[in-house]
Amino acid sequence: MPVTVTVFGGTGFLGRAMVSRLLEQGATVRIAARHPQRVQTATTSNRLQLLQADVRDKTSVASAVGGARAVVNAVALYSENRRETFDSVHVQGAGIVAEEAARAGAEMLVHLSGIGADPASPSKYVRARAEGERAVMHGFTGTVVVRPSVMFGPGDTFLNAIDTITRIIPVFPLFGKGSTRLQPVFVGDVADGIARLLDHEPGARLFEFGGPEVLSYRAVVEALLRYRCRRRLLLPVPYAVWSAQARLMRLLPHPPITEDQVILMRGDNVVGKGVATLADLGVHPGRLGDMLPVCLLPKPG
């Protein structure tokens, strides 16, 4: 892959994994981020470039995509604040990236969204994801949209949050009865899938990436507890209680739970029928249980 790829959001959880995979395959990678100095990488490759860019700013976006063969937008915002909204990042910002990539003559744009993106969703976050997909498809003909299920990996905020809570307290609160179905996918497999998309013309314009298993939220927690050899009481908590707590926490600078996250946990997060997947790219994703040793901190002792 002797090409230049610009990765917006390259400092994030998925972004870091993508950058590493692309460098391994020989690409020159530009990390375009608001704070590129925060990049932590073990490589000293001269094929890694750091650029300051904000998806909401046309000038910086244009500079970041100039001369790139491919562009990946992995920017994600999970809670709004005074400076950033879902609309400004996931819709307007995504549209700017698409338009500037097209104007610069990029051959491919891969846009990261999420399973369940729906313009009619009661969640502002989910609606913005759907509207963002529409914006990028309008701005860049031939955009490839990738919707991952919940991702896990070293330093994630999914498994490691569960691990921390079950280490500290003897009771773990579930969303509802814990019956929401998930298809957890290893972040390295998502990065591998995207790298393969960039390496050849894909046969589809929409991909949904999920792991090899569909698990209930309760089953995910139980798998982690078995790995840690912990016994904890799993306590069902009604969604109405979660929603009330999220409303109380919305004024915090970094709320631990948001109303949009509660809405997301009400519905299943699994790959749809008839959609292109990792298997179509020749990627065989790892099982959550097998990957736990590389995702969590080492066991004590």
N, C-alpha and C positions, 0 to 999 in steps of 0.2 A: 504494500500500500504506500508507494512513494508519492504521496499527495499531501496537501495542506488541509487540515480540518479545523474549523473554528468551533469551540465548545463553549456555549454560553451556560453559566452555572457549573463550570468545571471545578469549582471549589467545594461543591456539595457532595452528599453521600454517593449518589449515583455518578455525578460528574467525575469524581476522583477515580472511580473504578473504570470509567470509560477512557479517561486520559491515559491511565496505565496500559489498558488493553491496546489502544491505538498506537502508543509509542512502541509496544512490543511488536506490533505488526509493521513498523517502519514508517509510520506517518509522521509528518511534522504537525504538531498540535499547538494551537493557540488557545489558551485559557482566557476567555473574555468574562471578566467579573468585576463587580464594584470594588472588591478588595482583593486584588490578585496577590498582594503581599502575604495573604494568609495561606497560600498554597503550601502544603507540606508533601513533599515527594522525595523519594530516595534517589531519583535519577538526576544525573548531571548532564543529560543529553542536550546537545545544542539544537535539537529538534523540538524542544519545549519552549514556547514563547508565552509571556505573560502580558496581557493588555488590560487596562482599566476600561470598563464599558458598563453601561446601564441600559437594559433593554428598552427603557422608556425614553432614551435619548438617541435621536436619529444620527447625530454626528458621530458619536462614539461607536454605535452599531455599524455604521458604514465603514469606519476605519477598521473595525475588527473583522469584517467579512471580505474586505478587499483582497482579491487574489486567491481566496480559498476555493478549493474544488467542492467541498462539502461543508455544511453548517449543521450543528446539532444544538437544539434549544432544550436544555435540561433545567431551566430556571423554575423554581417552585416556591410558592408562598402558601403557608398553611394557616396563618392567622393574620388578620388585617391589623394595621396600626395607623397612626396619623399620617405617616408618610407614604405608606404602601397599601393598596387595596387589591382585591382579587381582579377587579376589572383592569386596573392600571398595569398589572404584571402579566396576568394570564390571557388577557384579551388584547388590550392596546399594545403592550410590549411585545407579545407574540406576533401581532400583525406587523409591527415595525421590523422585527427580525426577518420575517418572510419577505416583506417588500424590499428591504435593503439587500438581502441575499439574492433576490431576483435581479435587482438593479446591478449588482456586482457581477452577475454572470455565473453564479454558483450552479453546479450541475445537480446537486441534491440537497434537500433540507429534511432532516429528521426532527420531528416535534414530539416531545414527551408530554403525554397527557395522563389519563388514568382510567382504569376500568370503571364503567358506570357513568361516564360523562353524559349529562342529560340536560338540555336547555330548560326542561320543565321541572327539574329537581327542586325541592324545598330548600336545598343547601345552596348558598351563594357561591361557595367554593366549587361545587359540582357544576352549577350553571356556567360559571366562568370558564371552567375547563372545556365544556362543550362549545361555548361561544368562541373560545380561543382556537379550537380546531377549525371552526368555520372561517375565522379570520386568516389563519395561515394557509388554508386551502385556496382562499380567494387571492392572497398576496403572492403565492408561489405555486405555479402549476406543477403538479407532480409531487407535492409534499407527501412524505411518508409519516403517518401518525403511529406512535407506539404507546400503547396503554398497558403499563405493568400492573399486576396485582400488588399486594403489600410486599415490599422488599425487605429482606433481612441480610445481614452480613456484619463483618467486624465494625463496631462502633455505631450500629444502627440505633434508632430510637424506638424500635418495636420490641424485639426480644430483650434487649438490654434494660428497657424500662420494666418489663415483667420480671426479669431477673433481680433487679434492684429492689422492687417492692416485696417480692417473695423472700428475699434475704432479710429484710428488715422487720416485717410484720407477719404474724401467723395466719392472717386472713387475707384472701385476695378477692377484691370485688370484681364480679363479672358484669359485662354489658348484657343486661337482661338475663337470660338463662345461659348465655354463652353459646347459643346455637347458631350464631351468624357464621356462614360458610366463607372460608378464605382459601386462596390458592397461593400460599407464600412462595416467593421466588427469590433465589439467591442473587444478590446484586451483581456478582461476577458473571452470572449467566445472562442477565439483562445486558450488561456491557458487551459480552461476546456476541449476542444477537445483533446489537446495534452496529458493532464493528463489521459484521458480515453483511448487514444491509448496505453499509457504505462501500463494501468491497465489490459489489456487483449490483446490477439493476434488479430490484425486487419485483416479484410478480404480483404484488398486492400493494395497496396504498394504506391499509389499516392492519396493524398487528396488535394482538393482545398477548402479553407475556405472563405466563403463570408457571408455577412449579408442577411436579408430577403428581401431587396429591391435593385433593380438596379436603380441608380439615375444618372442623368447627373451632371457634375461638377457644372454647373450653379444652378441646383436644390439644391445641397449641400450648396452652398453659400447662396441661398435664404432661406433655412431652418434655417441656423444660424442667418441670419439677422432678420427673424421673431421672433426667440427666444429672441434676444437682443433688439427687437423693434427699429431697425435702418432702415433708408432709405438711400440707397447708389446707385450711378450710377454704373451699371455693364458694363464695357467697353471691348468689344472684341478686342484682340490684336493678330495680325497674328503670326503664329509660326516662321516665318522668323525673326521677331523682337525679339522674345524670344531667338532664337538661337544665334543671334548677341550679345545680352546682355550676354548670358552664356559664349560666347567666350571671351568677354572682362573681365569677372569676374574670369576666370579660374586661374589667377595668385594669387588671394586672398587666404589667409590661410584657410578660411572657406567660400567659395562662397555661397551666398544665393540661387543661382540657377545654375544648371550644364546642360551641353548639353545632358547628359544621361536622366536627369529628363524631359527635354523638349521632347525628343524622346518618353519617357514613356507616356507622356500626349497626344501624338498624337493617341494612340491606346486605345481601351476599356480595362478595367481591371475587367473582370467578370468571374465567375465560368464557366468552359466549360461543354458541354453536355456529359452525360454518365460517369462522374468522381465521385468518392466518395466524400462526403461532411460532414459537421457537422451533418446533419440530420441522416447520417448513424451511428453516434456515440451517438445519442440521445440528441444532444445539439440543443436547439432552440434559435438562436441568437436574441439579442435585436435590435430594430429599432433605427436608428440614432437619429431621432427626440425625442424618449423617453429617450435616454441616454445623451442628451446634458447637463442636469443639473449636472451630475456627471463628465462630461468631461471638462467643462470650469470653469473658476474662477466664484465665485458668482456674481450675478448682483449687481451693485452699489446700495447702499441704501437698 
